[in-house]
Amino acid sequence: MTATATETSPDARRRVQRRTLTFISLAQIVSGIGTGAVVSTGSLLAVELSGSDAWAGSVTTTMTLGAAIASALLMRLALAKGRRVSLAAGLLIAAVGAVGIIVAAVTASFWLLIVAGVFIGFGTSVNLQVRFAATDLSSAEHQGRDLSLVVWMSTIGSVAGPNLVGVGELIAPSLGLPLLAGVFVLTTIGMLAGMVIIWVGVRPDPYLLLMGRETVEGRPVPRAPHEDAAATRGQGLRDGLRALWRTTDGRIGLITIAVAHAVMVGVMSVTPVHLTGHGASIVIVGVTVSIHILGMFVLSPVMGTLSDRIGGRPIAAAGLGIIVLAAVLAGVSGDQHWLTMTALVLLGLGWSATSVAGSALIVGATSVEERVSAQGVSDMCMSLAGALGGLLAGVALGSIGFLGLGLSAAALTIVVLVGVFAPRRRAGVA
């Protein structure tokens, strides 16, 4: 993409931003197919290979652990080489993970399945990183909107993914694969397609442009007023954490994102086992996961617009409140599949509000020089929290049951909601 001779630098900036949003959104659609398939099928494959319901959340746990590792590595790659190289590399590694899951299913190797989940986590990290890539060249008043638009584009692939299990079962016999492995052929294709789209389309690189390391036809893209250089020029995880913890918005964004993700992953990762244990078919499981993912993404533009207009704090607090309700409903749902579905939709909506608003708070609280490092820290903490949530959920399912899991998740969220927001309300902080 190039600027014309009569084009002003602000015009060039807006055109690069539109191109970036278009191509990373397309990549989100196709790579989201892979992520959605892992969510719905990974827990069932883990139970099948391990022979125990206690391992139901293991693939989701290792996938989120892999995302935490990837967040640190891809952050450094983005700082050195830009968003394009970082995002494309993450999707390539995720494709390798998808192939590893196929091999694990063929060889009935549970531990290979676990390792492959770590590699799949790189795709999850990319899905997190793109929401910040969408804001590199955003204007201050549209950061929440642009961020949430890219999140919203995940809807198509992520909702379709869990429902492609049936397609995978049709593909599997022709390739000599176990039935549950067939869908991961589609996962591999989706990750590779997303990689190609990023590699070809995200030119020039938005982050390198912003930092003055690339130009459009020899002309730099000017910074907006809110992007003035700050004294701190953080380039590592410690610097990113310091940048987040320095401001109230940064702390709120980091804490609420991590807790919401831990609860969401924990409840969602063992829901397929809960449903099948109460007589639900694989179709019901796929539909439940799909509408949960729909809840996660479909209203994200609304969450982003509200964050821009009324601020990220009230939207993040509302999201945590919705998560409390969802966790309680999930716990008491029993064999009422419709109630489980309702709870999972609400869980997705609460996660959406908290994730979008929290991310917008982080973008607004950090300078241009600090932002990639701060985002890397946020994504790493988010993924580590999700990994812990998935791990504890499997243990809880085997010890206190789905009811105990739901009530415990609700209690944790209430503690964080009160602890993070009530003191600031009493102190009169806006």
N, C-alpha and C positions, 0 to 999 in steps of 0.2 A: 504494500500500500504506500502511495506517495502523495505528497501535497502538490497542488498546482502552483504556478508562479504567483497568482493573485490571491492565494489562500493565506489567511493570517495564521499565526501560530496557534491561537485558541481554536480556530476552525480545524486545524490539523489534529489537535488534541481530541476534540470531540469525535472526529472521524475515526481515529485510532481506537477510542473508547468503544464506539459502536461496533467496530470490527471485532475487537477483543470479546465483547459481550456475546456477539453472534457465535463465534467459533467455540468459546468455552462452554456456551450453552448447548451447542450440538454435541460436544464431547460428553457433557453431563448426561445427555439423553442415552447415548449408546453404552457408556460405561456403567450407568445406573442399572441397566439390565443385569449386569454381572453381580453387582452388589445385592440387588433384591433377591436374586436366585440363591445366593449364599445364605441369606437370612432365613429363607423358608426351608431350605434343604439341608443346610449344614448341621443343624441340631439333630435331625432325623438320621443322618448318615453317622454322626458321632455316636448316637445311641446304638445303632445297628452294629458298628464296628467294635465298640467298647463293651456292649452287653449290659450297660447300666444307665439308668436315667440320670444318675448323678453327674454324668459327663455331657448332659444335654447342652449346656451353655459353653462347652469347651471351644468349639470352633469360633463362635462369636467372641469369646474371651481372647483367644490368640489373635484373632483378626484385629480386635481393638488394641491389643498389645503391640501388634505389628504396626498399626497406625501411629502409636505413640513413638516407636522407634523411627518410623518413616518421617514423622513430623520434624524431628531434630535433623535428620539427614537431608530431607528435601528443603528445609529452611536454609541450611548452609549452601546447598546447591543453587537455590534461588538467589541468595546474596551474591554468589560468585558468577553464575551464568544466566540468571534471569528466570522468569516464570515459565517460559516455553520449555526450556531444557528440564527444569525441575518437574513440571507436570507430566511431560512425555515420559521421562524416566520412571516415574512412579507407576504409570499405567503399564509400562512394559514389564516391570517387576511383578505387578499384580497378575498379568497374563501368565507369567511363569508359575505363580501360585495356583492359578486355576488348573493348569496342566498337572501340577502336583496333586491336587485333590482327585483328579481323574485317575492318576496312577495309584493313589491310596485306595480308592474304591476297587480298582481292579485287583490289587494285591492284598486287599483286606487289612491294610496297615493303618491302625489307628494313630500311631505316632507320626507317620508321614502326613496324615490328615492334619494333625496339630501343627506341624512345621509349615505345611502349605498355607494354613490359615494366617500365619505371620506374614507371608508374602502377599496374600490377598489384602492384608491390611494397608499395603502401600496404595492400593486403589482407593480405600476409604480415606486415607490421608489426602490424596489428590482431591477427592470430593469436598473435603474441608478447605483445602488451600485455595480452590478456585473462587470461593465466595470472597476471599480477601483480594485475589487477583482482579476481581471485578471492580474493586474500589481504588485501585492504584491511580487511575486518572479521573475518578469521579469528582464532581463538584461537591462542596460541603453539604449542600441542601439535598443531595440525591444519593448519599452514600448508602443509607438504609435501603432505598429503593433498588439500586443497582445490585447490591449484595443479595437481596432477597429474590431478585429476578433470576439470578443464576441458580440459587437454591431451588426455586420453583421449577426450573427446567429439569430438575432431577425426577420430577413426578412421573413423567412418561415412562422412562426406563425402569425406575424403581418399582412402580406399580405393576408394570408388565412382567418384571422378572420373576416374582413368586408364582405367577400363573403360567409360566413357561415350563413348569415341571412336567406337565403333560406332553408338551412338545419334545422335551428332553427324553421322556420315556419312549417316544416314537423313534427318536434318533438313535438311542442307545443300542437296540438290537442289531441295527444295520452296521454299527461300528464294533460290535462285540463287547459292549460295555454293560456293567450293571445298570439297572434302571435309574437309580438315583444319581449316577454319574453323567447321564446324558445332558442334563441341563448345564453342566459346567463346560461343555463344548461351546454352548452359546455364551457363557461367561467369558471364555477365552477370546472369542470373536469380538465381543463387545469392548473388552479392554483394549485390544489391538486397534480396533476402529477408532476409539477415543484417542489413542496415542497418535495415530496418523493425522486426525483432525487438528489436534493441538500443534503438532510439529509443522504442518503445512499452513495452518490458518493464523496462529498467533504471531504475526509478523507485522510491524516491529514489536519488540517485546515491551509491554507497558511499564514494567518495573525499571528496566534499563533506560527507557525513555525518561521516566520520572527522575531518575538519578543522574541524568545527563550523560549516560554512557552509550546511548544511541541517539540518532537524529532522524528527522524526516526531511529528506532531500537536503541534507546538510544544515538543517535549521533545528535548534533545540526546542523542545516543548516546554513552555513556561510553567512555573509552579503557580498554583492558586494561593491566595493570601493565607489560607489555613495550613499550607504546606511549608511555611517558612522554616528554615533550619533551626533545630533546637540545640541547646548546649550539649546534650547527651547524644552520642552517636553509637548506640548499642549494636553490636554485631554478633553477640553470642547469647546462649540461653540465660546466663546469669543477668546479662544486660536487659534482656527481654522481660525477665521476671521483675527486675528492679523498675523498669518502665511501667509495667502494669500495676505494681503495688504502690507506686508513688501517688496515684490519684484514686479518688473514691470510685469514679466510673470504671477505671481499670480493674480494681479489686472486685467490684460487684459483677462486672462482666465475666471475669475469670471464675469466680466461685459459683455463680449461678449456672453457667454453661457446664461446668464439670459435674455438679450435682444432678442437674437435669439429665445429662447424658448417662450417668451411672444408673439412675433409676430406670430410664427408658430402656437401656440395653439389658439390665437385669430382668425386668419383667418381660420384655419382648422375647429374649433369647430362649426362655423356657416355656413360653406360651404354646408353641406347637406340641410339646410333650404333654402339657396339661390338657390340650384339646383332644389329642389322640387317646389319652388315658380316659377321657370321658366319652369315647365313641365317635369322635369327629373323623370324617374322611379326609384324605389328603387334599381334596378340593376345598373343603371348609378351611383347612389350615392355610392353603394358598390365598383364599379370599380374605381371611382374617389378617394375614401379614400384608396383603396388598392395600386394604383399606387403612391399616395402621400407617403404612408408608405414605398413602394419600394424605392422611391427616398431618404427617410430618411436613409435607411440601406444598400442598395445594393452596394454602392460604398464606404462604410466606410473603408474597408481595404486599398483602394487607398488613402483615406484621411489620414489614420494612417501612411502609408508608406511615403507619402509626408511630413507629419509632422516630421517624424524621419529624413528625408533626408535634407529638406530645412528649417525646423523650423515651429513651430506652429503659429507664428504671421502672416506670409503672407497667410497661409491657412485660419485662422480665419477671416482675412480681406476680402479675396475672398468670403468666405461664406456669410458675411454680404452683400456684393455687389449683390450676387445672390438673397438673400432674398428681397432686394429692387426691383429688376426686377420682382420677383414673385408676390409681393404685388400689384404692379401697374397692371400687367396683370390680376390678379384675380379681381381687382376692376373694370376694364373696360370690363370684359368678358361678362356681361349681359346674354343673352340666348344662347350664343355660348358655348355649353358644352365642346367642344374640347379645347377651350381657357382656360376654368376653369381647365380642367384636366392638361393642360400644365403648368399653373401657380402653381398648387398643386405639380406637380413633381419637379419643380424648387424650390419651397418652401422647400420640403423635402431635396433636394440636398444641399441647402444653410445651412439648419439646421445641416445636417450631417457634412459638412466641419467645421462649427463653433463649434459644440459639441465635435467632436473628437479632433480637434486641441486645443480647449480650455481646454479639460480634460487633454491632454498630457502636456500642459503648466503647469497646476496645479500639476500634478505628478512630473514634473521636478523641480518645484519651492519649494517643501516642503520636509522636512526630513522624515525619516521613523516614528519617534515618533509623528510628527505633522500630518501625512498624512491622517489618518482616520478622525480626527477632521476637517481638512481643506476640505476634500471631503464631509463630512456631511454638512458643511456650504454651499459649492457650490451647492449641491443637494437641500438643503432647499431654497436657494435664487432662484435657477432655477425653482423650483416648485411654490414658491410664485409668481414669475414673470408670470408663466404660468396661475396661478389662476386669477391674476389681468387681464391678457390679455383676458382670456375667459370671465370674467365678463364684461369688457368694450366692448368686441366684441358684446355681446348680446344687450347691450344698444345702441351701435353704429348702429347695424343693424336696430333697431327700430326707430332711429332718423335721421341718415345721410345716411343710406342705405349701401349696400355692396361696392359701389363705394367709398363712403366717408371713409369706414373702410380701404379699400385697400390703398388709398392714404395717410391716416393718419399713417398707419403702415409703409409705405415706408419712409415717412418724419422722423418718429422717428428713424428708422434704419440708415438713412443718418446722422442724428445728432450724433448718437453714433459712427458711423464709422469714421466720421471726428474728433470728439472729442477725441476718444481713440487713433487713429493711426497717425493723422496729426501732433500733437505736437512732437511725438517721431521721426517722419521723419525729421521735421525741426531741431530737436536737434541732429540729427545724431545717434540716438540710433539704434543699429542693431536689 
